[in-house]
Amino acid sequence: MAGAGGFKPLEAFLDDGLTLPVTYLDGSEHEVRIPAPPADDGLKVQTLMDAGVKMARGGAEPDTEVLDDLGEMDLYRTALGTAYQELRANTSWPWFKHVAMTAVIWITADIEAAERYWAAGGDPEAMSPAPANRAERRASSRAAKSTKKQGSRSGTKPRKGTGPAREADQT
């Protein structure tokens, strides 16, 4: 079914849940489905993460009213939804936290960012793009050096009456 203007229905290409492979305390492996949160909860998680990023970067003070409102919210319960109780009862703290933070990243960013976080074991440095190899660094350096420099930063032209152009005018 095509929507207005040729748009496909969201469910044709967008999954409204996250499924993660989780090993429980008893050693059994499970695929845990984390449903997408309701819009209001997703907005709260996004706002909290934005405030946390601001504080981590040392930027402006976050809005304290927003933090007070969000301080009452249990981030992991909100992010995990109906999977919260199952995971809390059956996983260790580090695994519970990793699953919950993967869900938070999925909610606030996208599936690719959540997959990078999951694969990195939560290590932010392991999530960073790999440094370029020597050939890529050299090519980048050559491109930077071959860029032409701007002649005049002020946008002005040389004064009339000086240089070779003036001499040509006098003949």
DSSP file (Angstrom, degrees, kcal/mol; ACC not computed):
  #  RESIDUE AA STRUCTURE BP1 BP2  ACC     N-H-->O    O-->H-N    N-H-->O    O-->H-N    TCO  KAPPA ALPHA  PHI   PSI    X-CA   Y-CA   Z-CA
    1    1 A M              0   0    0      0, 0.0     2,-0.4     0, 0.0     0, 0.0   0.000 360.0 360.0 360.0 126.0    0.0    0.0    0.0
    2    2 A A        -     0   0    0      6,-0.1     6,-0.2     1,-0.1     5,-0.1  -0.769 360.0-141.9 -96.4 141.0    1.4    3.4   -1.0
    3    3 A G    >   -     0   0    0      4,-4.4     3,-1.7    -2,-0.4     4,-0.1  -0.148  45.8 -49.6 -88.0-172.8    0.7    6.4    1.1
    4    4 A A  G >  S+     0   0    0      1,-0.3     3,-1.3     2,-0.2    -1,-0.2  -0.336 127.7   9.2 -59.5 135.2    0.0   10.0    0.0
    5    5 A G  G 3  S-     0   0    0      1,-0.3    -1,-0.3    -3,-0.1    -2,-0.1   0.698 134.2 -62.3  68.2  18.6    2.6   11.3   -2.5
    6    6 A G  G <  S+     0   0    0     -3,-1.7     2,-0.3     1,-0.3    -1,-0.3   0.556  90.5 151.2  84.5   7.4    4.2    7.8   -2.9
    7    7 A F    <   -     0   0    0     -3,-1.3    -4,-4.4    -5,-0.1    -1,-0.3  -0.551  40.0-135.6 -73.6 135.0    5.3    7.5    0.8
    8    8 A K        -     0   0    0     -2,-0.3    -6,-0.1    -6,-0.2     5,-0.1  -0.582  33.2 -91.0 -83.5 152.3    5.4    3.9    2.0
    9    9 A P    >   -     0   0    0      0, 0.0     3,-2.1     0, 0.0     4,-0.4  -0.358  36.3-118.8 -60.5 144.2    3.9    3.0    5.4
   10   10 A L  G >> S+     0   0    0      1,-0.3     4,-2.9     2,-0.2     3,-2.0   0.859 111.4  62.7 -54.1 -40.0    6.5    3.3    8.1
   11   11 A E  G 34 S+     0   0    0      1,-0.3    -1,-0.3     2,-0.2     5,-0.1   0.658  89.8  70.9 -65.3 -12.3    6.2   -0.3    9.1
   12   12 A A  G <4 S+     0   0    0     -3,-2.1    -1,-0.3     1,-0.1    -2,-0.2   0.744 124.5   3.0 -72.5 -22.7    7.4   -1.2    5.6
   13   13 A F  T <4 S+     0   0    0     -3,-2.0     2,-0.5    -4,-0.4    -2,-0.2   0.457 118.3  73.8-141.4  -6.2   11.0    0.0    6.4
   14   14 A L     <  -     0   0    0     -4,-2.9     2,-0.4    -5,-0.2    -1,-0.2  -0.963  62.9-148.2-121.9 122.4   11.1    1.1   10.1
   15   15 A D        -     0   0    0     -2,-0.5    -4,-0.0     1,-0.1    -3,-0.0  -0.719   3.0-153.5 -87.8 133.8   11.1   -1.4   13.0
   16   16 A D  S    S+     0   0    0     -2,-0.4    20,-2.6    -5,-0.1     2,-0.3   0.006  73.5  46.2 -97.7  30.5    9.3   -0.2   16.1
   17   17 A G  E    S-A   35   0A   0     18,-0.3     2,-0.4     2,-0.0    -2,-0.1  -0.978  70.6-129.7-159.2 167.7   11.4   -2.4   18.4
   18   18 A L  E     -A   34   0A   0     16,-2.8    16,-3.8    -2,-0.3     2,-0.5  -0.992  15.7-159.6-126.7 127.7   14.9   -3.6   19.2
   19   19 A T  E     -A   33   0A   0     -2,-0.4    14,-0.2    14,-0.2    12,-0.0  -0.944  14.2-177.8-112.7 124.0   15.8   -7.2   19.6
   20   20 A L  E     -A   32   0A   0     12,-2.6    12,-3.0    -2,-0.5     2,-0.6  -0.936  29.0-123.0-123.0 141.7   19.0   -8.1   21.4
   21   21 A P  E     +A   31   0A   0      0, 0.0     2,-0.4     0, 0.0    10,-0.2  -0.733  39.3 179.0 -81.7 120.9   20.7  -11.4   22.2
   22   22 A V  E     -A   30   0A   0      8,-3.5     8,-2.8    -2,-0.6     2,-0.6  -0.982  24.7-145.1-130.0 133.0   21.0  -11.6   26.0
   23   23 A T  E     -A   29   0A   0     -2,-0.4     6,-0.2     6,-0.2     5,-0.1  -0.858  24.7-141.5 -95.2 124.4   22.5  -14.4   28.1
   24   24 A Y    >   -     0   0    0      4,-3.0     3,-2.2    -2,-0.6    67,-0.2  -0.254  29.0 -96.6 -79.6 170.5   20.7  -14.8   31.4
   25   25 A L  T 3  S+     0   0    0     65,-2.6    66,-0.1     1,-0.3    -1,-0.1   0.798 124.3  58.1 -57.1 -31.5   22.2  -15.5   34.8
   26   26 A D  T 3  S-     0   0    0     64,-0.2    -1,-0.3     2,-0.1     3,-0.1   0.430 120.6-107.8 -82.0   2.9   21.4  -19.2   34.3
   27   27 A G  S <  S+     0   0    0     -3,-2.2     2,-0.2     1,-0.3    -2,-0.1   0.333  75.6 135.1  90.4  -7.1   23.4  -19.3   31.1
   28   28 A S        -     0   0    0     -5,-0.1    -4,-3.0     1,-0.1     2,-0.4  -0.504  51.3-130.6 -77.6 145.1   20.4  -19.6   28.8
   29   29 A E  E     +A   23   0A   0     -6,-0.2     2,-0.3    -2,-0.2    -6,-0.2  -0.795  29.0 177.6-100.1 137.5   20.4  -17.4   25.7
   30   30 A H  E     -A   22   0A   0     -8,-2.8    -8,-3.5    -2,-0.4     2,-0.7  -0.966  31.8-131.7-136.6 149.9   17.4  -15.3   24.9
   31   31 A E  E     -A   21   0A   0     -2,-0.3     2,-0.5   -10,-0.2    -2,-0.0  -0.924  31.1-157.9 -98.8 112.9   16.3  -12.8   22.2
   32   32 A V  E     -A   20   0A   0    -12,-3.0   -12,-2.6    -2,-0.7     2,-0.6  -0.816   3.3-148.3 -98.5 126.2   14.9   -9.9   24.2
   33   33 A R  E     -A   19   0A   0     -2,-0.5   -14,-0.2   -14,-0.2    -2,-0.0  -0.832   8.7-165.7 -96.5 122.1   12.5   -7.6   22.4
   34   34 A I  E     -A   18   0A   0    -16,-3.8   -16,-2.8    -2,-0.6    47,-0.1  -0.933  17.2-140.4-107.6 114.4   12.5   -4.0   23.6
   35   35 A P  E     -A   17   0A   0      0, 0.0   -18,-0.3     0, 0.0    48,-0.1  -0.378  25.2 -99.1 -74.2 152.2    9.5   -2.0   22.2
   36   36 A A        -     0   0    0    -20,-2.6     3,-0.1     1,-0.1   -20,-0.1  -0.454  46.6-115.0 -63.5 140.4    9.8    1.5   21.0
   37   37 A P        -     0   0    0      0, 0.0    -1,-0.1     0, 0.0    42,-0.1  -0.335  34.7 -88.5 -74.6 160.4    8.7    3.9   23.8
   38   38 A P     >  -     0   0    0      0, 0.0     4,-2.4     0, 0.0     3,-0.4  -0.303  48.4-102.3 -58.7 156.4    5.6    6.1   23.5
   39   39 A A  H  > S+     0   0    0      1,-0.2     4,-2.4     2,-0.2     5,-0.2   0.875 120.8  52.7 -53.7 -44.7    6.4    9.4   21.9
   40   40 A D  H  > S+     0   0    0      1,-0.2     4,-1.9     2,-0.2    -1,-0.2   0.906 111.1  46.8 -61.3 -41.2    6.4   11.3   25.2
   41   41 A D  H  > S+     0   0    0     -3,-0.4     4,-2.5     2,-0.2    -1,-0.2   0.899 110.7  52.5 -67.6 -39.5    8.8    8.9   26.8
   42   42 A G  H  X S+     0   0    0     -4,-2.4     4,-2.4     1,-0.2    -2,-0.2   0.899 109.0  50.3 -61.3 -40.3   11.1    9.0   23.8
   43   43 A L  H  X S+     0   0    0     -4,-2.4     4,-2.5    -5,-0.2    -1,-0.2   0.885 109.7  50.7 -65.3 -38.7   11.1   12.8   24.0
   44   44 A K  H  X S+     0   0    0     -4,-1.9     4,-2.5     2,-0.2    -2,-0.2   0.928 111.2  47.8 -64.0 -44.9   12.0   12.6   27.8
   45   45 A V  H  X S+     0   0    0     -4,-2.5     4,-2.4     1,-0.2    -2,-0.2   0.922 112.9  49.4 -61.8 -43.4   14.9   10.2   27.1
   46   46 A Q  H  X S+     0   0    0     -4,-2.4     4,-2.5     2,-0.2    -2,-0.2   0.919 111.1  48.9 -61.9 -44.8   16.1   12.5   24.3
   47   47 A T  H  X S+     0   0    0     -4,-2.5     4,-2.2     1,-0.2    -1,-0.2   0.910 111.7  49.2 -62.5 -43.3   16.0   15.6   26.4
   48   48 A L  H  X S+     0   0    0     -4,-2.5     4,-2.3     2,-0.2    -1,-0.2   0.916 112.3  47.5 -63.2 -43.7   17.9   13.9   29.3
   49   49 A M  H  X S+     0   0    0     -4,-2.4     4,-2.5     2,-0.2    -2,-0.2   0.905 110.4  52.1 -65.7 -41.0   20.6   12.6   26.9
   50   50 A D  H  X S+     0   0    0     -4,-2.5     4,-2.2     1,-0.2    -1,-0.2   0.914 110.6  48.4 -60.3 -42.6   20.9   16.1   25.3
   51   51 A A  H  X S+     0   0    0     -4,-2.2     4,-2.3     1,-0.2    -2,-0.2   0.900 111.3  50.6 -64.6 -40.4   21.4   17.6   28.8
   52   52 A G  H  X S+     0   0    0     -4,-2.3     4,-2.5     2,-0.2    -2,-0.2   0.893 109.5  49.9 -64.0 -40.6   23.9   15.0   29.7
   53   53 A V  H  X S+     0   0    0     -4,-2.5     4,-2.1     2,-0.2    -1,-0.2   0.911 109.8  51.9 -64.5 -42.1   25.9   15.6   26.5
   54   54 A K  H  <>S+     0   0    0     -4,-2.2     5,-2.2     1,-0.2     4,-0.5   0.926 112.1  45.5 -59.1 -45.6   25.9   19.4   27.2
   55   55 A M  H ><5S+     0   0    0     -4,-2.3     3,-1.0     1,-0.2    -1,-0.2   0.906 111.4  52.3 -66.3 -40.7   27.2   18.8   30.7
   56   56 A A  H 3<5S+     0   0    0     -4,-2.5    -1,-0.2     1,-0.3    -2,-0.2   0.849 108.9  50.3 -64.9 -33.8   29.9   16.3   29.5
   57   57 A R  T 3<5S-     0   0    0     -4,-2.1    -1,-0.3    -5,-0.2    -2,-0.2   0.538 112.3-120.7 -81.6  -6.1   31.1   18.8   27.0
   58   58 A G  T < 5 +     0   0    0     -3,-1.0    -3,-0.2    -4,-0.5    -2,-0.1   0.751  65.1 141.6  74.5  22.7   31.3   21.5   29.6
   59   59 A G      < -     0   0    0     -5,-2.2    -1,-0.1     1,-0.2    -5,-0.0   0.203  57.6 -33.7 -78.5-156.2   28.9   23.8   27.7
   60   60 A A  S    S-     0   0    0      1,-0.1    -1,-0.2    -3,-0.0    -2,-0.1  -0.176  77.8 -86.8 -61.5 154.5   26.2   26.0   29.1
   61   61 A E        -     0   0    0     -3,-0.1    -1,-0.1     1,-0.1     3,-0.1  -0.432  49.0-117.2 -63.0 131.1   24.4   24.9   32.2
   62   62 A P        -     0   0    0      0, 0.0     2,-0.4     0, 0.0    -1,-0.1  -0.296  40.5 -84.1 -66.3 158.0   21.4   22.7   31.4
   63   63 A D     >  -     0   0    0      1,-0.2     4,-1.9     2,-0.1     3,-0.2  -0.498  38.0-153.0 -64.3 115.1   18.0   23.9   32.2
   64   64 A T  H  > S+     0   0    0     -2,-0.4     4,-2.6     1,-0.2     5,-0.2   0.818  92.0  58.7 -66.7 -29.8   17.5   22.9   35.9
   65   65 A E  H  > S+     0   0    0      2,-0.2     4,-2.3     1,-0.2    -1,-0.2   0.925 106.4  48.4 -63.9 -42.4   13.7   22.7   35.5
   66   66 A V  H  > S+     0   0    0     -3,-0.2     4,-2.5     1,-0.2    -2,-0.2   0.929 112.8  48.1 -61.4 -44.8   14.1   20.1   32.8
   67   67 A L  H  X S+     0   0    0     -4,-1.9     4,-1.9     2,-0.2    -2,-0.2   0.880 109.5  52.9 -65.7 -36.9   16.6   18.1   34.9
   68   68 A D  H  X S+     0   0    0     -4,-2.6     4,-0.7     2,-0.2    -1,-0.2   0.934 111.7  45.6 -63.2 -44.7   14.3   18.3   37.9
   69   69 A D  H >< S+     0   0    0     -4,-2.3     3,-0.8     1,-0.2     4,-0.3   0.922 117.4  43.9 -62.3 -44.0   11.4   16.9   35.9
   70   70 A L  H >< S+     0   0    0     -4,-2.5     3,-1.2     1,-0.2    -1,-0.2   0.716  98.0  74.0 -76.6 -19.8   13.6   14.2   34.4
   71   71 A G  H 3< S+     0   0    0     -4,-1.9    -1,-0.2     1,-0.3    -2,-0.2   0.788  94.3  54.1 -61.9 -26.0   15.2   13.4   37.7
   72   72 A E  T << S+     0   0    0     -3,-0.8     2,-0.3    -4,-0.7    -1,-0.3   0.640  92.8  91.6 -80.4 -15.4   12.0   11.7   38.7
   73   73 A M  S <  S-     0   0    0     -3,-1.2     2,-1.0    -4,-0.3     3,-0.1  -0.624  75.4-134.7 -87.0 136.9   12.1    9.5   35.7
   74   74 A D     >  -     0   0    0     -2,-0.3     4,-2.3     1,-0.2     5,-0.2  -0.801  18.9-161.8 -88.6 105.1   13.7    6.1   35.8
   75   75 A L  H  > S+     0   0    0     -2,-1.0     4,-2.7     1,-0.2     5,-0.2   0.905  85.3  46.2 -57.5 -48.1   15.7    6.2   32.5
   76   76 A Y  H  > S+     0   0    0      1,-0.2     4,-2.7     2,-0.2     5,-0.3   0.908 111.7  50.9 -66.5 -40.7   16.3    2.5   32.2
   77   77 A R  H  > S+     0   0    0      1,-0.2     4,-1.6     2,-0.2     7,-0.2   0.910 113.7  46.3 -61.4 -41.0   12.6    1.6   33.0
   78   78 A T  H  < S+     0   0    0     -4,-2.3    -2,-0.2     2,-0.2    -1,-0.2   0.917 114.9  45.7 -67.6 -43.7   11.5    4.0   30.3
   79   79 A A  H  < S+     0   0    0     -4,-2.7    -2,-0.2    -5,-0.2    -1,-0.2   0.871 118.0  41.8 -69.3 -37.0   14.0    2.9   27.7
   80   80 A L  H >< S+     0   0    0     -4,-2.7     3,-2.1    -5,-0.2    -1,-0.2   0.691  83.2 177.8 -87.6 -18.9   13.4   -0.9   28.3
   81   81 A G  G >< S+     0   0    0     -4,-1.6     3,-1.7     1,-0.3     4,-0.3  -0.264  70.4   0.3  56.2-130.7    9.6   -0.7   28.6
   82   82 A T  G 3  S+     0   0    0      1,-0.3     4,-0.5     2,-0.1    -1,-0.3   0.640 130.3  63.2 -68.0 -14.4    8.0   -4.1   29.0
   83   83 A A  G <> S+     0   0    0     -3,-2.1     4,-2.4     1,-0.2     5,-0.3   0.569  79.8  89.0 -84.2  -9.1   11.4   -5.8   28.9
   84   84 A Y  H <> S+     0   0    0     -3,-1.7     4,-2.7    -7,-0.2     5,-0.2   0.934  88.1  42.4 -56.1 -55.4   12.6   -4.0   32.1
   85   85 A Q  H  > S+     0   0    0     -4,-0.3     4,-2.2     1,-0.2    -1,-0.2   0.906 114.5  51.1 -62.5 -43.4   11.3   -6.6   34.7
   86   86 A E  H  > S+     0   0    0     -4,-0.5     4,-1.2     1,-0.2    -1,-0.2   0.929 114.9  42.6 -60.0 -46.7   12.5   -9.6   32.7
   87   87 A L  H  X S+     0   0    0     -4,-2.4     4,-1.4     1,-0.2    -2,-0.2   0.894 112.5  53.0 -68.9 -40.3   16.0   -8.2   32.3
   88   88 A R  H  < S+     0   0    0     -4,-2.7    -1,-0.2    -5,-0.3    -2,-0.2   0.880 113.5  43.8 -62.7 -37.8   16.2   -6.9   35.9
   89   89 A A  H  < S+     0   0    0     -4,-2.2    -1,-0.2    -5,-0.2    -2,-0.2   0.739 122.9  34.9 -78.4 -23.2   15.3  -10.4   37.2
   90   90 A N  H  < S+     0   0    0     -4,-1.2   -65,-2.6    -5,-0.2     2,-0.3   0.393 105.6  63.1-119.9   3.2   17.5  -12.4   34.9
   91   91 A T  S  < S-     0   0    0     -4,-1.4   -67,-0.1   -67,-0.2     2,-0.1  -0.886  75.3-108.8-129.5 160.7   20.7  -10.5   34.2
   92   92 A S     >  -     0   0    0     -2,-0.3     4,-2.9     1,-0.1     5,-0.2  -0.385  41.8-102.8 -76.4 163.4   23.7   -9.1   36.1
   93   93 A W  H  > S+     0   0    0      1,-0.2     4,-3.0     2,-0.2     5,-0.3   0.923 119.4  50.1 -56.6 -49.4   24.1   -5.4   36.6
   94   94 A P  H  > S+     0   0    0      0, 0.0     4,-2.1     0, 0.0    -1,-0.2   0.904 115.4  43.4 -60.2 -38.6   26.7   -4.8   33.9
   95   95 A W  H  > S+     0   0    0      2,-0.2     4,-2.6     1,-0.2     5,-0.2   0.908 113.5  51.1 -72.4 -40.2   24.7   -6.7   31.3
   96   96 A F  H  X S+     0   0    0     -4,-2.9     4,-2.7     1,-0.2    -1,-0.2   0.941 112.4  47.0 -58.3 -47.9   21.5   -5.0   32.4
   97   97 A K  H  X S+     0   0    0     -4,-3.0     4,-2.9    -5,-0.2     5,-0.2   0.898 111.6  50.7 -62.3 -41.6   23.1   -1.6   32.1
   98   98 A H  H  X S+     0   0    0     -4,-2.1     4,-2.1    -5,-0.3    -1,-0.2   0.916 112.2  46.3 -65.0 -43.1   24.6   -2.4   28.7
   99   99 A V  H  X S+     0   0    0     -4,-2.6     4,-2.1     2,-0.2    -2,-0.2   0.936 114.6  48.4 -62.8 -45.7   21.3   -3.6   27.3
  100  100 A A  H  X S+     0   0    0     -4,-2.7     4,-2.3    -5,-0.2    -2,-0.2   0.917 112.3  47.0 -63.2 -44.6   19.5   -0.5   28.8
  101  101 A M  H  X S+     0   0    0     -4,-2.9     4,-2.5     2,-0.2    -1,-0.2   0.850 108.9  55.5 -68.1 -32.7   22.1    2.0   27.4
  102  102 A T  H  X S+     0   0    0     -4,-2.1     4,-2.2    -5,-0.2    -1,-0.2   0.920 109.5  47.5 -61.6 -42.2   21.9    0.2   24.0
  103  103 A A  H  X S+     0   0    0     -4,-2.1     4,-2.5     2,-0.2    -2,-0.2   0.901 109.9  52.6 -64.7 -41.1   18.2    0.9   24.1
  104  104 A V  H  X S+     0   0    0     -4,-2.3     4,-2.6     1,-0.2     5,-0.2   0.922 110.9  47.0 -60.4 -44.3   18.8    4.5   25.1
  105  105 A I  H  X S+     0   0    0     -4,-2.5     4,-2.5     2,-0.2     5,-0.5   0.887 111.0  51.7 -66.7 -38.2   21.1    5.0   22.2
  106  106 A W  H  < S+     0   0    0     -4,-2.2    -1,-0.2     2,-0.2    -2,-0.2   0.915 112.9  46.0 -61.9 -42.6   18.7    3.4   19.8
  107  107 A I  H  < S+     0   0    0     -4,-2.5    -2,-0.2     1,-0.2    -1,-0.2   0.908 121.3  36.1 -66.8 -42.5   15.9    5.7   21.1
  108  108 A T  H  < S+     0   0    0     -4,-2.6    -2,-0.2    -5,-0.2    -1,-0.2   0.711 135.8   8.2 -89.2 -21.1   18.0    8.9   20.9
  109  109 A A  S  < S-     0   0    0     -4,-2.5     2,-0.3    -5,-0.2    -3,-0.2   0.476 101.1 -80.0-121.3 -95.0   20.1    8.1   17.8
  110  110 A D     >  -     0   0    0     -5,-0.5     4,-2.0     1,-0.1    -1,-0.2  -0.962  41.2 -82.3-167.6 178.0   19.4    5.1   15.5
  111  111 A I  H  > S+     0   0    0     -2,-0.3     4,-2.4     1,-0.2     5,-0.2   0.852 122.1  55.9 -64.0 -36.3   19.9    1.4   15.1
  112  112 A E  H  > S+     0   0    0      2,-0.2     4,-2.1     1,-0.2    -1,-0.2   0.918 108.5  46.6 -65.0 -42.7   23.5    1.9   13.7
  113  113 A A  H  > S+     0   0    0      2,-0.2     4,-2.3     1,-0.2    -1,-0.2   0.896 112.5  50.9 -65.1 -39.5   24.7    3.8   16.7
  114  114 A A  H  X S+     0   0    0     -4,-2.0     4,-2.6     1,-0.2    -2,-0.2   0.897 109.2  51.0 -64.4 -39.8   23.1    1.3   19.0
  115  115 A E  H  X S+     0   0    0     -4,-2.4     4,-2.6     2,-0.2    -2,-0.2   0.898 110.0  49.6 -64.4 -40.2   24.9   -1.5   17.1
  116  116 A R  H  X S+     0   0    0     -4,-2.1     4,-1.9     2,-0.2     6,-0.2   0.918 112.3  47.8 -63.8 -42.9   28.2    0.3   17.5
  117  117 A Y  H  <>S+     0   0    0     -4,-2.3     5,-1.9     2,-0.2     4,-0.4   0.933 113.0  48.4 -62.2 -46.2   27.6    0.8   21.2
  118  118 A W  H ><5S+     0   0    0     -4,-2.6     3,-1.2     1,-0.2    -2,-0.2   0.936 113.9  45.6 -59.8 -49.0   26.7   -2.9   21.6
  119  119 A A  H 3<5S+     0   0    0     -4,-2.6    -1,-0.2     1,-0.3    -2,-0.2   0.796 109.8  55.4 -67.5 -28.9   29.7   -4.2   19.7
  120  120 A A  T ><5S-     0   0    0     -4,-1.9     3,-1.5    -5,-0.2    -1,-0.3   0.490 108.0-123.7 -83.1  -2.7   32.0   -1.8   21.5
  121  121 A G  T < 5 -     0   0    0     -3,-1.2    -3,-0.2    -4,-0.4    -2,-0.1   0.756  68.5 -60.0  66.2  22.2   30.9   -3.2   24.9
  122  122 A G  T 3 <S+     0   0    0     -5,-1.9    -1,-0.3     1,-0.3    -4,-0.1   0.463  98.9 140.6  85.1   1.2   30.0    0.4   25.9
  123  123 A D    X>  -     0   0    0     -3,-1.5     4,-1.0    -6,-0.2     3,-0.5  -0.698  42.1-155.9 -81.1 112.3   33.6    1.7   25.4
  124  124 A P  H 3> S+     0   0    0      0, 0.0     4,-0.8     0, 0.0     3,-0.4   0.847  92.1  54.2 -58.7 -35.3   33.3    5.1   23.9
  125  125 A E  H >4 S+     0   0    0      1,-0.2     3,-0.6     2,-0.2    -2,-0.0   0.856 104.6  53.8 -68.8 -32.9   36.8    5.0   22.4
  126  126 A A  H <4 S+     0   0    0     -3,-0.5    -1,-0.2     1,-0.2    -5,-0.1   0.718 105.0  56.6 -72.3 -19.0   36.0    1.7   20.7
  127  127 A M  H 3< S+     0   0    0     -4,-1.0    -1,-0.2    -3,-0.4    -2,-0.2   0.690  85.9 101.2 -82.8 -19.4   33.0    3.4   19.1
  128  128 A S  S << S-     0   0    0     -4,-0.8    -3,-0.0    -3,-0.6     0, 0.0  -0.280  89.1 -93.0 -65.0 149.7   35.0    6.1   17.5
  129  129 A P        -     0   0    0      0, 0.0    -1,-0.1     0, 0.0     3,-0.1  -0.347  50.4 -99.1 -60.4 145.1   35.8    5.8   13.8
  130  130 A A        -     0   0    0      1,-0.1     3,-0.1    -3,-0.1    -4,-0.0  -0.354  44.7 -98.5 -64.2 144.1   39.2    4.1   13.2
  131  131 A P        -     0   0    0      0, 0.0    -1,-0.1     0, 0.0     6,-0.0  -0.347  47.3 -97.8 -63.4 146.5   42.1    6.4   12.5
  132  132 A A        -     0   0    0      1,-0.1     2,-0.0    -3,-0.1     0, 0.0  -0.277  40.0-111.7 -63.3 148.3   42.8    6.8    8.8
  133  133 A N     >  -     0   0    0     -3,-0.1     4,-2.4     1,-0.1     5,-0.2  -0.259  36.8 -94.0 -75.5 172.8   45.6    4.7    7.5
  134  134 A R  H  > S+     0   0    0      1,-0.2     4,-2.6     2,-0.2     5,-0.2   0.887 124.5  51.2 -57.6 -44.2   48.9    6.3    6.3
  135  135 A A  H  > S+     0   0    0      1,-0.2     4,-2.5     2,-0.2    -1,-0.2   0.907 111.5  47.8 -62.2 -41.6   47.8    6.5    2.6
  136  136 A E  H  > S+     0   0    0      2,-0.2     4,-2.3     1,-0.2    -1,-0.2   0.900 112.0  49.8 -66.3 -39.8   44.5    8.2    3.5
  137  137 A R  H  X S+     0   0    0     -4,-2.4     4,-2.3     2,-0.2    -2,-0.2   0.915 112.2  47.8 -64.2 -42.1   46.3   10.7    5.9
  138  138 A R  H  X S+     0   0    0     -4,-2.6     4,-2.8     2,-0.2    -2,-0.2   0.918 111.8  49.4 -65.1 -43.3   48.8   11.5    3.1
  139  139 A A  H  X S+     0   0    0     -4,-2.5     4,-2.3     1,-0.2    -1,-0.2   0.910 112.4  48.4 -62.2 -41.4   46.1   12.0    0.5
  140  140 A S  H  X S+     0   0    0     -4,-2.3     4,-2.1     2,-0.2    -1,-0.2   0.900 111.6  49.7 -64.3 -41.0   44.2   14.2    2.9
  141  141 A S  H  X S+     0   0    0     -4,-2.3     4,-2.2     2,-0.2    -2,-0.2   0.909 110.7  49.5 -65.0 -43.0   47.3   16.2    3.6
  142  142 A R  H  X S+     0   0    0     -4,-2.8     4,-2.0     1,-0.2    -2,-0.2   0.913 110.3  50.9 -62.4 -42.4   48.1   16.7   -0.1
  143  143 A A  H  X S+     0   0    0     -4,-2.3     4,-0.5     1,-0.2    -1,-0.2   0.904 110.6  49.0 -62.9 -40.2   44.5   17.8   -0.7
  144  144 A A  H >< S+     0   0    0     -4,-2.1     3,-0.6     1,-0.2    -1,-0.2   0.890 112.6  47.6 -66.0 -38.8   44.8   20.4    2.1
  145  145 A K  H 3< S+     0   0    0     -4,-2.2    -1,-0.2     1,-0.2    -2,-0.2   0.788 108.9  54.1 -73.5 -27.2   48.1   21.7    0.8
  146  146 A S  H 3< S+     0   0    0     -4,-2.0     2,-0.3    -5,-0.2    -1,-0.2   0.512  80.0 113.2 -87.5  -3.2   46.9   22.0   -2.8
  147  147 A T  S << S-     0   0    0     -3,-0.6     2,-0.1    -4,-0.5    -3,-0.0  -0.522  73.5-118.6 -69.6 129.3   43.9   24.1   -1.9
  148  148 A K        -     0   0    0     -2,-0.3     2,-0.3     1,-0.1    -1,-0.1  -0.429  25.5-125.6 -70.6 142.5   44.3   27.6   -3.3
  149  149 A K        -     0   0    0     -2,-0.1     2,-0.2     1,-0.1    -1,-0.1  -0.618  26.8-102.9 -88.2 148.2   44.5   30.4   -0.8
  150  150 A Q        -     0   0    0     -2,-0.3     3,-0.2     1,-0.1    -1,-0.1  -0.475  25.4-144.3 -68.9 136.7   42.1   33.3   -0.9
  151  151 A G  S    S+     0   0    0      1,-0.3     2,-0.5    -2,-0.2    -1,-0.1   0.968  81.1  17.2 -70.2 -54.5   43.8   36.4   -2.3
  152  152 A S        -     0   0    0      1,-0.1    -1,-0.3     2,-0.0     3,-0.2  -0.979  56.3-166.1-125.3 126.6   42.2   39.2   -0.3
  153  153 A R  S    S+     0   0    0     -2,-0.5    -1,-0.1     1,-0.2    -2,-0.1   0.725  90.5  55.2 -81.4 -21.6   40.3   38.5    2.9
  154  154 A S  S    S-     0   0    0      2,-0.1    -1,-0.2     1,-0.0     3,-0.1   0.627 104.8-124.7 -87.9 -11.8   38.7   41.9    2.9
  155  155 A G        +     0   0    0      1,-0.3     2,-0.2    -3,-0.2    -2,-0.1   0.612  65.8 133.6  80.0  11.3   37.2   41.6   -0.5
  156  156 A T        -     0   0    0      1,-0.0    -1,-0.3     3,-0.0    -2,-0.1  -0.534  51.6-128.4 -94.1 161.5   38.9   44.8   -1.7
  157  157 A K        -     0   0    0     -2,-0.2     3,-0.1     1,-0.1    -1,-0.0  -0.701  37.7 -87.5-101.6 158.0   40.7   45.4   -4.9
  158  158 A P        -     0   0    0      0, 0.0    -1,-0.1     0, 0.0     2,-0.0  -0.289  55.7 -93.4 -61.3 152.0   44.2   46.9   -5.1
  159  159 A R    >   -     0   0    0      1,-0.1     3,-0.8     2,-0.1     2,-0.1  -0.342  40.6-111.3 -66.3 146.2   44.3   50.7   -5.3
  160  160 A K  T 3  S+     0   0    0      1,-0.2    -1,-0.1    -3,-0.1     3,-0.1  -0.463  97.8  45.4 -72.0 149.9   44.4   52.3   -8.7
  161  161 A G  T 3  S+     0   0    0      1,-0.3     2,-0.3    -2,-0.1    -1,-0.2   0.486  94.4  90.6  97.5   2.8   47.6   54.0   -9.6
  162  162 A T  S <> S+     0   0    0     -3,-0.8     4,-0.6    -4,-0.0    -1,-0.3  -0.936  71.3  11.4-128.6 154.9   50.0   51.4   -8.4
  163  163 A G  H >> S-     0   0    0     -2,-0.3     4,-1.3     1,-0.2     3,-0.7  -0.103 104.9 -42.6  79.5-175.6   51.6   48.4  -10.1
  164  164 A P  H 3> S+     0   0    0      0, 0.0     4,-1.9     0, 0.0    -1,-0.2   0.790 128.9  62.1 -62.2 -32.3   51.8   47.3  -13.7
  165  165 A A  H 3> S+     0   0    0     -3,-0.3     4,-1.6     1,-0.2    -2,-0.2   0.900 103.5  49.8 -63.5 -39.0   48.2   48.1  -14.5
  166  166 A R  H <X S+     0   0    0     -3,-0.7     4,-1.4    -4,-0.6    -1,-0.2   0.893 107.7  53.7 -65.3 -40.6   48.8   51.8  -13.7
  167  167 A E  H  X S+     0   0    0     -4,-1.3     4,-0.5     1,-0.2    -1,-0.2   0.878 107.1  51.6 -63.1 -36.8   51.9   51.9  -15.9
  168  168 A A  H >< S+     0   0    0     -4,-1.9     3,-0.8     1,-0.2    -1,-0.2   0.865 106.3  54.7 -68.0 -35.1   49.8   50.5  -18.8
  169  169 A D  H 3< S+     0   0    0     -4,-1.6    -1,-0.2     1,-0.2    -2,-0.2   0.811 102.5  58.2 -66.0 -29.4   47.2   53.2  -18.3
  170  170 A Q  H 3<        0   0    0     -4,-1.4    -1,-0.2     1,-0.2    -2,-0.2   0.644 360.0 360.0 -78.4 -14.3   49.8   56.0  -18.6
  171  171 A T    <<        0   0    0     -3,-0.8    -1,-0.2    -4,-0.5    -2,-0.1   0.495 360.0 360.0 -86.6 360.0   51.0   54.9  -22.1
